[in-house]
Amino acid sequence: MSHDDDASPSDRTRDALTAAHLYYMQDLTMDAIAHELHTSRSSVSRLLSHARASGLVDIQIRSPLDAPSRLEKEILDRFHVTAHVVPVPDNASDVDRLERVALSVARILGQYFDSNMTLGVAWGSTMNAISRHVTLKATHNSQIVQLNGAGNMRTTGLAYASEILGRFGTAFGAHVQQFPVPAFFDDPATKQALWRERSVSRLLEIQGRMSVALFGLGSPFSEVTSHVYAGGYLDEADYASLSDAGVVGDVATVFFRADGSTDGIALNERSSGPEFAVLRSTPRRICVVSGTAKLASLRGALHADLITDLFLDEGTARALLNSPTA
């Protein structure tokens, strides 16, 4: 067996595949595998981690008889969305909660995305966390499209958004379609004019043909501050306007109220995010939420019929079901 530090990529893949077969198919302990491969237990642990991260091993966890958990069934019955509840201790911080939910999504995202498909991704704190853990899966003729612009007065936002989208593209071997426009335009008329440009309308058409949309929920109330609220995208007048309109959150910089409505929210006229009609026309819409601070935003998104698949932590799932206004 090759030593970790000097092994070539092909040798490391071969060793990881061997270790994975011994561990998952033959039920050998890591100590037994280390003895058989003439290496250390820590090396075996690293090889098994590499096997999972590189897609050599696909781990799936199913409830008995493939039945959903009680929380998942109640969410399905009540909100008509397929829920995936991630076990997280109640005393976990919002930062840790996000990381654990994001990791769970990243590990199984390949079940929803395949060749000849288009995945729409909204940048932000949640998507950034997911992108760092996406399991590799080779696809062909697939693409990742950015759902909303990222520029503001301080930055084009291209580096931040492209890093996130690039990780998804690399994981799936997919072509990345960036959306190099501001997150919010100063003048709605400028947006309308740019939307008529062929280079931009081409991207809007790609968004309109998405197979899967992947997004988090923006909220001004979360401990893990949504990037749109912390990245210099909004000024005091914008916050006042959102407050006056009764906004509880956003999806891809399109804002909504507790009842899911968007009409009359002035900032949406300047937003580069997709209209909710575009999202609703997407066959699979995966929403990722962690932390009860985003509960109001989640309820609004459910009222807006934006979600088909919902990934959330156990505490937030319980809070959603226990909320009298859900």
C-alpha positions in Angstrom: 0.0 0.0 0.0 1.2 3.5 -0.8 1.9 6.0 2.0 -0.6 8.9 2.2 1.9 11.6 1.6 3.6 10.3 -1.5 0.7 8.3 -3.1 -0.4 9.4 -6.6 -4.1 10.2 -7.2 -4.6 6.8 -8.9 -2.9 5.0 -6.0 -4.9 6.8 -3.4 -8.1 6.0 -5.3 -7.1 2.3 -5.5 -6.3 2.2 -1.8 -9.5 4.0 -0.8 -11.5 1.6 -2.9 -9.8 -1.4 -1.3 -10.3 0.0 2.2 -14.0 0.8 1.5 -14.7 -2.7 0.2 -13.1 -4.3 3.3 -15.0 -2.0 5.7 -18.4 -1.7 4.0 -18.7 -5.1 2.2 -16.7 -7.4 4.4 -17.4 -5.8 7.8 -13.7 -5.7 8.8 -12.8 -3.3 11.6 -10.4 -0.4 10.9 -7.8 -2.1 13.0 -8.1 -5.3 10.9 -8.0 -3.3 7.6 -4.8 -1.5 8.9 -3.2 -4.9 9.6 -4.2 -6.3 6.2 -3.0 -3.3 4.3 0.1 -2.8 6.4 -0.7 0.7 7.4 -2.0 2.7 10.4 -5.5 3.0 11.6 -5.5 6.7 11.0 -4.5 6.1 7.4 -7.5 3.8 7.0 -9.8 6.4 8.5 -8.5 9.0 5.9 -8.9 6.5 3.1 -12.5 5.8 4.1 -13.2 9.6 4.3 -11.7 10.0 0.8 -13.9 7.2 -0.5 -17.0 8.9 0.8 -16.0 12.4 -0.4 -14.9 11.3 -3.8 -18.1 9.3 -4.5 -16.5 5.9 -4.4 -19.0 5.1 -1.6 -22.6 6.2 -1.7 -24.1 6.0 1.7 -27.9 6.0 2.1 -29.9 5.9 5.3 -33.5 4.7 5.2 -36.1 4.5 7.9 -37.5 1.0 8.6 -39.7 -0.1 5.6 -38.6 3.2 3.9 -41.1 5.0 6.1 -40.5 8.7 6.8 -39.9 9.7 10.4 -42.8 11.1 12.4 -41.7 14.7 11.9 -41.2 14.1 8.2 -44.6 12.5 7.8 -46.3 15.4 9.7 -44.6 18.0 7.5 -45.7 16.1 4.4 -49.3 15.8 5.6 -49.5 19.4 6.7 -47.5 21.3 4.1 -47.4 18.8 1.2 -43.6 18.9 0.9 -41.1 16.1 1.2 -39.1 16.8 4.4 -35.6 15.5 5.3 -35.1 16.1 9.0 -31.4 16.2 10.1 -30.7 15.1 13.7 -28.9 18.0 15.5 -28.6 18.5 19.3 -30.9 21.2 20.7 -27.9 22.9 22.3 -26.0 23.2 19.0 -25.2 26.8 17.9 -26.8 28.1 14.7 -23.3 27.9 13.0 -22.9 24.2 13.8 -26.5 23.6 13.0 -26.1 25.1 9.5 -22.9 23.1 8.9 -24.5 19.8 9.9 -27.6 20.3 7.7 -25.5 21.5 4.8 -23.2 18.5 5.0 -26.3 16.2 5.0 -27.6 17.9 1.9 -24.2 17.9 0.1 -23.8 14.1 0.7 -27.1 13.2 -1.1 -27.5 16.0 -3.6 -26.4 13.7 -6.4 -29.6 11.8 -6.0 -31.5 14.8 -7.4 -29.1 15.9 -10.1 -27.9 13.9 -13.1 -26.8 14.2 -16.7 -28.8 16.4 -19.1 -30.1 18.5 -16.2 -29.9 22.1 -15.1 -29.4 23.0 -11.5 -30.2 26.5 -10.4 -28.2 27.7 -7.4 -28.8 30.9 -5.3 -25.6 32.1 -3.7 -25.5 32.8 0.1 -24.3 31.5 3.4 -26.3 28.2 3.1 -25.2 27.5 -0.5 -21.6 28.3 0.5 -21.7 25.7 3.3 -23.3 23.0 1.0 -20.8 23.7 -1.8 -17.8 22.9 0.4 -19.0 19.3 0.9 -20.7 18.2 -2.3 -19.9 14.6 -3.1 -18.4 14.0 -6.6 -20.7 12.6 -9.2 -19.8 12.5 -12.9 -22.5 13.8 -15.3 -22.5 14.9 -18.9 -24.4 17.7 -20.7 -25.4 19.2 -17.4 -25.1 22.8 -16.2 -25.2 24.9 -13.1 -26.9 28.3 -13.4 -26.7 31.2 -11.0 -30.1 32.4 -9.9 -29.4 36.0 -9.0 -26.7 38.6 -9.5 -24.2 39.3 -6.7 -22.8 42.8 -7.4 -23.2 45.8 -5.2 -21.5 49.2 -4.7 -18.4 47.6 -3.1 -17.8 44.5 -5.2 -18.9 42.8 -8.4 -19.7 39.7 -6.2 -18.2 37.5 -9.0 -15.5 36.0 -6.9 -17.9 35.0 -4.1 -20.6 33.6 -6.4 -18.2 32.0 -8.8 -16.5 30.1 -6.0 -19.8 28.7 -4.8 -21.0 27.7 -8.3 -17.6 26.5 -9.3 -17.6 23.9 -6.5 -21.0 22.5 -7.7 -19.7 22.5 -11.3 -16.5 20.7 -10.3 -18.4 18.1 -8.2 -20.8 17.2 -11.1 -18.5 17.9 -14.1 -21.1 20.5 -15.1 -20.8 23.7 -17.1 -21.3 26.8 -15.0 -23.5 29.7 -16.2 -22.8 32.8 -14.2 -25.2 35.8 -13.9 -22.9 38.9 -13.9 -25.4 41.5 -12.9 -26.0 43.5 -9.7 -28.0 41.8 -6.9 -30.2 44.9 -6.9 -30.4 47.6 -9.6 -30.6 51.3 -8.6 -33.4 51.9 -11.1 -36.0 49.3 -12.1 -35.9 50.7 -15.7 -32.2 49.7 -16.0 -33.1 46.1 -15.0 -35.9 46.0 -17.6 -33.6 47.3 -20.3 -30.9 44.8 -19.4 -33.4 41.9 -19.3 -34.1 42.6 -23.0 -30.4 42.1 -23.9 -29.8 38.8 -25.7 -26.9 37.8 -23.5 -29.0 38.2 -20.4 -32.2 36.8 -21.8 -30.3 33.7 -22.7 -29.5 33.2 -19.0 -33.1 33.9 -18.0 -34.2 31.2 -20.5 -31.9 28.7 -18.9 -33.3 29.6 -15.5 -36.8 29.0 -16.9 -35.8 25.4 -18.0 -34.2 24.4 -14.7 -34.7 20.8 -13.6 -33.8 21.5 -10.0 -33.5 24.7 -7.9 -31.4 24.7 -4.8 -31.8 27.6 -2.4 -31.6 28.7 1.3 -33.8 31.3 2.9 -32.7 34.8 3.7 -33.7 36.2 7.0 -32.7 39.4 8.9 -33.2 37.5 12.2 -30.7 34.6 11.9 -27.6 34.2 14.0 -25.9 33.1 10.8 -26.5 36.3 9.0 -27.8 35.9 5.5 -25.3 37.2 3.0 -27.7 39.6 1.4 -28.2 41.3 4.8 -24.6 41.4 5.8 -22.8 42.0 2.5 -23.5 45.6 1.9 -26.5 45.0 -0.5 -29.0 47.0 1.5 -29.0 50.5 2.9 -31.1 52.0 5.7 -33.8 53.1 3.3 -34.0 49.6 1.9 -34.4 48.1 5.4 -37.2 50.7 6.2 -38.9 49.8 2.9 -38.8 46.1 3.7 -40.1 46.7 7.3 -43.0 48.8 6.0 -43.9 46.1 3.6 -44.0 43.4 6.3 -41.2 41.3 4.7 -40.1 38.2 6.6 -37.4 36.8 4.2 -36.2 36.3 0.7 -35.3 33.6 -1.8 -32.5 34.6 -4.2 -33.0 38.3 -3.2 -36.7 38.2 -4.0 -38.6 39.2 -0.8 -41.9 38.0 0.5 -44.3 38.4 3.4 -45.5 35.9 6.0 -48.4 34.9 3.7 -46.0 34.3 0.8 -47.1 37.4 -1.2 -44.7 39.6 -3.1 -46.9 42.2 -4.6 -46.1 45.8 -3.8 -42.7 45.1 -2.3 -40.7 47.9 -4.0 -37.3 46.3 -3.7 -38.4 43.3 -5.8 -38.7 45.6 -8.8 -34.9 46.1 -8.6 -34.0 42.6 -7.7 -32.1 40.3 -10.1 -33.6 37.1 -8.6 -36.1 34.9 -10.5 -39.8 35.7 -10.1 -41.6 33.1 -8.0 -43.5 31.9 -11.0 -40.2 30.8 -12.5 -39.3 28.9 -9.3 -42.8 27.3 -9.1 -42.4 26.0 -12.7 -39.2 24.1 -11.7 -40.0 20.4 -11.1 -37.9 20.0 -8.0 -37.3 22.9 -5.6 -34.9 22.1 -2.7 -35.0 24.4 0.2 -32.4 24.2 3.0 -33.1 25.7 6.3 -31.3 25.6 9.7 -32.2 27.4 13.0 -35.6 28.5 14.3 -34.6 32.2 13.6 -35.6 31.4 10.0 -39.0 30.0 11.0 -41.0 33.1 9.8 -39.1 33.0 6.5 -39.8 29.3 6.2 -43.5 29.6 6.8 -43.7 32.4 4.2 -41.9 30.3 1.6 -44.2 27.4 2.3 -47.2 29.7 1.8 -45.7 30.9 -1.4 -45.5 27.2 -2.7 -41.8 27.5 -3.4 -40.7 24.2 -1.9 -41.0 20.6 -3.0 -38.2 19.2 -0.9 -37.2 20.6 2.5 -34.0 19.9 4.4 -34.0 21.2 8.0 -32.7 20.4 11.4 -34.8 18.6 14.0 -35.4 21.5 16.2 -36.6 23.7 13.4 -38.9 20.9 12.2 -40.5 20.6 15.6 -40.9 24.4 15.9 -42.5 24.5 12.4 -45.1 21.9 13.5 -45.7 23.5 16.9 -46.1 27.0 15.6 -49.8 28.1 15.9 -49.4 30.4 12.9 -47.8 27.7 10.6 
